[in-house]
């Protein structure tokens, strides 16, 4: 059966001074938990993971599992520049009860294919009997994963799939053509659920769906039904919210303020929305809530 899974990439809440807002993050987790989506992807790019320390990581994973584990899948991102740090985070998350993990390739410094393979082998070992996704995002990590390398990684015992960000549908199709049939692929392009599944993916990891889940659920439901008119209508709604909010965490957090979920801010150097953008975000989330 064709899948149209939506994993919500969840933002992390911070106070205006940059300190972690754990209660605000819990409120976001609860909001996401009511979305009906298949899962949550926590502490990824949308979660500003490079700005989160180990103690905060531990608190956030514990909170995510407490708020979400009974409602949906929880995929914990553990990727780091070094194998040592990625393995350390994996072990922490596993001890807290996480069973699904994702790891961005090593980043900042260039790595060889062999070094990337060794990194994932170590993380796979740390996952134990859990499930691990390769997170491919060369635009941010600086390290691409060729189809040949992904095939090698798919042989590791706990590597079950990949999340693919800012690559083309042709790239997804090329990965699909070489990896095992049960190897899962997720696009990171919010609006591409239908197109990505058509190229061989199982779904999308979407940050925008963390604020406006209903258009995404409508699109997935329409796709499963095969209703062309419903698909077109839902796709228009998804396109509308993605065009306005996109991958901008500050706008997502403005959406949470407009919805009354929590008053939250970004820790990383992300520009705040203008007054006009705030008004537009409030209007679009009200329309699609």
Buried (B, 14 or more C-beta within 10 A) or exposed (E): EEEBBBBBBBBBBBEEEEEBBBEBBBBBBBBBBEBBBBBBBBBBBBBBBBBBEEEBBBBBBBBBBEBBBEBBBBBBBBBBBEBEBBBBBBBBBBEBEBBBBBBBBBBEEEBEBEBBBBBBBBBBBBBEEBBBBBBBBBEBBBBBBBBEBBBBBBEBEBBBBBBBBBBEBEBBBBBBEEBEEEBBBBBBBBBBBBBBBBBBBBBBBBBBBBBBBBBBBBBBBBBEEEEEEBBEBBBEBBBBBBEBBBBBBBBBBBBBBBBEBBBBBBBEEBEEBEEEBBEBBBEBBEEBE
